[in-house]
Amino acid sequence: MRRLFINNFPITFIKSYFPVLLPIGLASLTLVLQPHAMAQTTPPGKTVAMQTEQKALPDQFLSQTGAAKLDVTLGKSTLLKLPNTIKRISVGSPSVADVMMINPQEVYVLGKIVGMTNITLWTKDGKSTVIDVNVLMDVTALRQQVQAIMPDEKDIQITAAGDSLIVSGMVSNTLKADRVVALAEAFLRTSILNMMLNLQGGGQGDQPGAGAQAGGGGMGGMGGMQAMQTLRQGSQHNENSQGAGAGLGNFKVINLMGVRDNQQVMLEVKVAEVNRTEAEKLGFDFQGALRKSGSAWTQIMGGLIGGSPAALLIGKNPVATGLPFASSEGGSFLIDAEKKDSVIKILAEPNIVAISGQEASFLVGGEIMIPVSSGVGSTVRLQSKQFGVGLIFLPTVLEEGRINLRVNPEVSELVSFQQVASTGLGAIVAVPTFKTRRISTTVQLRDGQSLAIGGLLQDNFKEQIKRFPMLGEVPVLGSLFSSSDFLMDKTELMIIVTPRLVQPMQPDHSIPTDAFIRPGRGEFLLQGRLERRDDPSDNKDVPQQMIEKSGDPASSAEPSGFQMK
């Protein structure tokens, strides 16, 4: 029996039939290898460039003391050319990088996961050296994507450091910085997913150590599911993990970017409300029967001449707006007549300044303590409640001068108190009642533009007639036994916001107190003045910073500050 090797394929022949079968075997082998030979002679239609990177080490590489360093891109191979011939090679962690000796002077290195390992090389004479291999992510695609999305930003730098991506440089606004971080996080998630799929689903036996954590190449689909689960659990930090692949869930993006000019936004808010109320009331309220008319008429005349009408009422809960008719034995009735007109105007204009991307709050008002139940038995605790003019907003400066605003203005006022019986305190507690105008929304505006973010138009109309049964339905005389109420309430409310990009002002600016001049003792006591008049002849006592330095006559005519009249 003889064995013949053709193209590294062994062919076994029986010795007695070797002369006869040799031509047949060669002819069959020619037919089998003919398609391969034709494929080699056919000119290729497209040439594919090799992705293997070649790196050459210095001549004194194997004689250096200590370990050399080699950076390998994740998912790409590197062909390492050695100056001397080697006999044996070993890799510290096959799960981080695959290492294969092509020939005594060439070593093939493939980065599998992000991490560090080392390679030990031995020469024929027994000398050895160590190469530290650092597998890094390839951020070239991420740099190109960021440059394509934001071509105006030339100072953005993206580097890979171990299991993290570092983004640095200066950008024009915080929105672009957030976009760069979002792109980096998406790129990082994709890289981790591909790396986990290679680890858990790629073990086919063609690469040493591939699929070591997946349990074999036949578990490719299950490895992909495990990779997705591992990726979802990637935020869990495991400080006790060691070895290759430790800390796969600890990948992060380190943001070291800064904003060139921190833009500051001033928000002007106007809350305008007008409330008009008209009320009329006319009727008779019987609280008893008249039994002694003489005494009743005496009390009527006394009330009309100048007495207190409410004091003449003998019934319970007298009404101050009515004219009472009463008897000495408790019988009474009340003429209830009232007309009420009211107009309420509310105008609040809070202004506040904040840096783009930072939240700011503003409140002018007060606090009041409200008794509330603590939920444990009958214990009552006091809770503070703020009221007044308040504003909370978060500005973000976008491209082309657009400003994103998350605004929450509020105007509230204390209306009245209600008497509530408290079982915890064992007494009557006065609970305050508030009237509040509040809105919370997010809008986009340009510098100086105004937008009405909220409004209310309310028109309430109420008519009510109370009648004594049967007697109130008698024509003409029935009005003596009935009472009519009329109420009309109109409310108009509008909230307007205006953002402005502002810059710091000069220190010699005008403030509201500049226009106030304290009067002299004689002006205060003899003339009753609360402040000195705005008389040019009195400017000798005016501070120098109040004098208008501008040469523009129109600017000097503008009012400055507040002045009591």
Buried (B, 14 or more C-beta within 10 A) or exposed (E): EEEBEEEEEEEEBEEEEEEEEEEEBEEEBEEEEEEEEEEEEEEEEEEEEEEEEEEEBEEEBBEEEEBBEBEBBBBBBBBBEBEBEBEEBEBBBBBBBBBBBEEEEBBBBBBBBBBBBBBBBBBEEEEEBBBBBBBBBBBEEBBEBBEEEBEEBEEBEBBBEBBBBBBBBBBBBBBBBBBBBEBBBEBBEEBBBEBBBBBBBBBEEEBEBBBBBBEEBEBBEBBBEBBBEBBEEBEEEEEEEEEBBBBBBBBBBBBEBEBEEEBBBBBBBBBBBBBBBBBBBBBBBBBBEBEEEEBBEEBBEBBEEEEEBBEBBBBEEBBEBBBBBBBEEEBBBBBBBBEEEEEEEBEBEBEBBBBBBEEBEBBEBEEBEBBEEEEEEEEBEEEEBEBBBBBBBBBBBBEEEBBBBBBBBBBBEBEEEEEEEBEBEEEEBEEBEEEEBEBEBEBEBEBEBEBEBBEEEEEEEEEEEBBBEEEBEBEEEBBBBBBBBBBBBBBBBBBBBBBBBEEEEEEEEEEEEBBBBEBBEEBBEEEEBEBBEEEEEEEEEBEEEBEEEEEEEEEEEEEBEEEEE
